[in-house]
Amino acid sequence: MNKFPLVEMVAFFCRYSRLAKPVWRKEFVRHTKRVRSSHSKMEGGIKKSFYTIETKEGEILNFSLDQEEMLWELEPEEPFQHYVVDRLLVYFKRHKHLPSDSHRMIPLRFELIPKNKLDTISPIDPALVDRQQPYRFLRGKHSIQVRSIETRHMENVMLTKHLHYVVEDTDSRFYHLVYILDEGDWRFMQEVDEQLLFVRKDA
């Protein structure tokens, strides 16, 4: 897998709403002004990252990310005990030589939602491959906006998992991208000929 190039990625995380595409509700949206502090550590055998984030809207929020389950949590502190975060855009840096994993994964935009406003369909979290999806990535110097996810599946590989996505961009070109769970890496596999997509969702 290491022979395939790393790419910088903005990924969309969605846990509660089961959205196929990013949709924002203005009353809940927050934007990161700066990350005041962040660090990663093993907690109970699970790799976690912790963030203190200042928003452009004026809040100070404490987040945690379970990197194995890819679940973002808001620390239940005053005055946010009855809130959650969801619908996050997270920037994955390509550069690996940083102080911690938390410096590679930075929340850019998210919704701060009162729990009584959640539209949860099921108390069960979505499948791992559905908890995040590619949103925008760099190929060389070109920024590519993802329009839709054509296919997705998870592959168990020895001690880690690979999350595979075939995406369509706004120019109707298709790309195969893979997220390597234990390394936090997004890799570009190949551009895919549309003729190879035997079964289209809109067919």
ZALUM-684978 format. One record per residue (C-alpha): x, y, z; residue number from 1. Coordinates in steps of 0.02 Angstrom, whole numbers, plus 32768, in hexadecimal, padded with zeros to 4 digits. Example, Ala and Ser with C-alpha at 12.3 -4.5 7.8 and 13.67 -1.06 7.14 Angstrom:
residues 2
east, north, up, drenlo
8267, 7F1F, 8186, 1
82AC, 7FCB, 8165, 2
This chain:
residues 203
east, north, up, drenlo
8000, 8000, 8000, 1
8092, 8075, 8021, 2
80B8, 807E, 7F67, 3
8019, 80E2, 7F4E, 4
802B, 819E, 7F6E, 5
7FEC, 81F3, 800A, 6
7F6C, 827C, 7FEB, 7
7F2F, 830F, 8051, 8
7E77, 82F7, 8074, 9
7DE3, 8352, 80BD, 10
7D6C, 82C9, 80F7, 11
7CB7, 82D7, 812E, 12
7C85, 827C, 81CE, 13
7BCE, 8258, 81F1, 14
7B93, 81EB, 8280, 15
7ADF, 8215, 82AA, 16
7A8A, 8250, 820B, 17
7ABB, 81C8, 818C, 18
7AD9, 8247, 8103, 19
7B12, 8215, 8055, 20
7B54, 82C5, 8035, 21
7B85, 8354, 80A9, 22
7AF0, 83C1, 80D8, 23
7B04, 844E, 8156, 24
7A88, 849D, 81CD, 25
7ABB, 8552, 81E9, 26
7A7D, 855C, 829B, 27
7AF3, 84D0, 82D1, 28
7B8E, 84F1, 8266, 29
7C32, 8522, 82B9, 30
7CDA, 854C, 8269, 31
7D83, 852C, 82B6, 32
7DE3, 85CC, 82D8, 33
7E79, 8573, 831F, 34
7EAC, 84D4, 8379, 35
7EE8, 850F, 8424, 36
7F36, 8468, 844F, 37
7F34, 83B3, 8417, 38
7F87, 830F, 8442, 39
7F73, 8254, 8423, 40
7F88, 81C3, 849A, 41
7F57, 810E, 84B8, 42
7EC2, 8100, 852D, 43
7E88, 8053, 855F, 44
7EE7, 800B, 84CA, 45
7E8F, 8083, 8452, 46
7EE7, 810E, 83F4, 47
7E91, 81B4, 8417, 48
7EAF, 8269, 83EA, 49
7E77, 82FC, 8455, 50
7E58, 83AF, 841F, 51
7E2F, 8456, 846D, 52
7DE1, 84BF, 83E4, 53
7DB3, 8576, 83DD, 54
7D27, 8599, 8361, 55
7D0E, 8635, 82F9, 56
7C65, 8640, 8350, 57
7CBC, 8656, 83F9, 58
7CAE, 85AC, 8451, 59
7D3A, 8546, 849D, 60
7D17, 848D, 8480, 61
7D72, 83EE, 84B2, 62
7D69, 835D, 8436, 63
7DAA, 82AC, 8434, 64
7DBF, 8237, 83A0, 65
7DC1, 817A, 83B1, 66
7E36, 8155, 8320, 67
7E08, 809C, 8317, 68
7D4C, 80B9, 8312, 69
7D58, 8164, 82BD, 70
7CDB, 81B1, 8336, 71
7CE5, 8267, 836C, 72
7CA6, 8294, 8419, 73
7C87, 833A, 846F, 74
7CC0, 833D, 8523, 75
7C24, 8357, 8591, 76
7C5C, 83F7, 85E6, 77
7BFF, 8497, 8613, 78
7BA2, 84DA, 85B5, 79
7BA1, 844B, 8536, 80
7B6C, 83B4, 859D, 81
7AD2, 839A, 852F, 82
7B27, 83B1, 8486, 83
7B81, 8343, 840A, 84
7BED, 8366, 8370, 85
7BC7, 831C, 82C7, 86
7BD7, 833F, 820C, 87
7C8F, 836B, 821A, 88
7D07, 839E, 8190, 89
7DB3, 8362, 81C5, 90
7E57, 838D, 8170, 91
7ED1, 82FA, 8162, 92
7F81, 8339, 8146, 93
7FEF, 82D6, 80D0, 94
808C, 82F5, 8135, 95
80AB, 8269, 81B3, 96
813C, 82B2, 8217, 97
80D7, 8318, 8294, 98
80D5, 8315, 8353, 99
8039, 82A6, 835C, 100
7FA8, 8261, 82F7, 101
7F3E, 82F1, 8338, 102
7FAB, 836A, 82D4, 103
7F80, 830C, 8234, 104
7EC2, 830C, 824D, 105
7E76, 83B8, 8268, 106
7DBB, 83DF, 8274, 107
7D91, 8471, 8202, 108
7CD4, 847C, 820A, 109
7C4F, 841F, 826A, 110
7BA2, 8426, 82B6, 111
7B89, 8442, 8370, 112
7AE0, 83F1, 838D, 113
7A6E, 83E8, 8425, 114
7A4A, 8330, 8449, 115
798F, 8350, 843E, 116
79A6, 838A, 8389, 117
79FB, 82EA, 834E, 118
79A3, 828D, 82C3, 119
79F1, 81E5, 82EC, 120
79A3, 8157, 828B, 121
79F3, 80CC, 82F0, 122
7A50, 80C1, 8396, 123
7AD2, 8058, 833C, 124
7B64, 80B8, 82F1, 125
7B78, 80AB, 8234, 126
7BF3, 8030, 81E8, 127
7CA8, 8066, 81F1, 128
7CB4, 808C, 8137, 129
7C1A, 80FD, 8147, 130
7C5C, 8167, 81D6, 131
7CC8, 81D1, 8164, 132
7CD7, 81EF, 80AA, 133
7D4A, 8252, 8036, 134
7D11, 8306, 801D, 135
7DA2, 835E, 7FC6, 136
7E56, 832A, 7FA3, 137
7EF5, 8362, 7F4F, 138
7F3D, 8304, 7EBC, 139
7FE2, 8356, 7E99, 140
7FB7, 8410, 7E99, 141
7F03, 83F2, 7E65, 142
7E76, 83FD, 7EE4, 143
7DEE, 8380, 7EBC, 144
7D3D, 8393, 7F01, 145
7CDE, 82F1, 7F1C, 146
7C2D, 82F5, 7EDB, 147
7BF5, 8247, 7F0D, 148
7C2F, 819F, 7F4F, 149
7C18, 8119, 7ECC, 150
7C4B, 8082, 7F35, 151
7C96, 8062, 7FE0, 152
7CCF, 7FC9, 803F, 153
7D40, 7F96, 80CF, 154
7DCF, 7F1A, 80C0, 155
7E1C, 7EC5, 8158, 156
7ED9, 7EBF, 813E, 157
7F3E, 7E67, 81C4, 158
7F39, 7EDC, 825C, 159
7EE3, 7F6F, 8209, 160
7E53, 7F9C, 8197, 161
7E50, 7FEF, 80ED, 162
7DB9, 8058, 80BF, 163
7DA2, 805E, 8003, 164
7D41, 80E5, 7FA7, 165
7D22, 8100, 7EEE, 166
7CEE, 81B6, 7EDD, 167
7CAE, 8224, 7E50, 168
7CEC, 82D7, 7E44, 169
7C93, 8370, 7E00, 170
7CDF, 834F, 7D53, 171
7C92, 829F, 7D4E, 172
7D3A, 8249, 7D66, 173
7D4E, 81B6, 7DDC, 174
7DD7, 818F, 7E5B, 175
7DFF, 8100, 7ED0, 176
7E36, 813D, 7F7D, 177
7E64, 80D9, 8017, 178
7E6C, 8109, 80CF, 179
7EE4, 80A0, 8138, 180
7E9B, 809B, 81E5, 181
7F31, 807C, 8255, 182
7FA0, 80F9, 81FA, 183
7F20, 8183, 81DD, 184
7F58, 818C, 8127, 185
7EF2, 81B3, 808C, 186
7F3E, 8167, 7FEF, 187
7F16, 8181, 7F38, 188
7F08, 80DA, 7EDF, 189
7ED7, 8106, 7E2D, 190
7E62, 8163, 7DBB, 191
7DD5, 80EE, 7D88, 192
7D8B, 80E1, 7CDA, 193
7CCE, 80F8, 7CE4, 194
7CBB, 8063, 7C70, 195
7CFB, 7FF4, 7CFD, 196
7C6A, 8025, 7D6E, 197
7BF6, 7F9B, 7D35, 198
7B68, 7FC7, 7DAA, 199
7B44, 8080, 7DC0, 200
7AD4, 80BF, 7E4C, 201
7A6F, 8126, 7DD0, 202
7A61, 8097, 7D52, 203
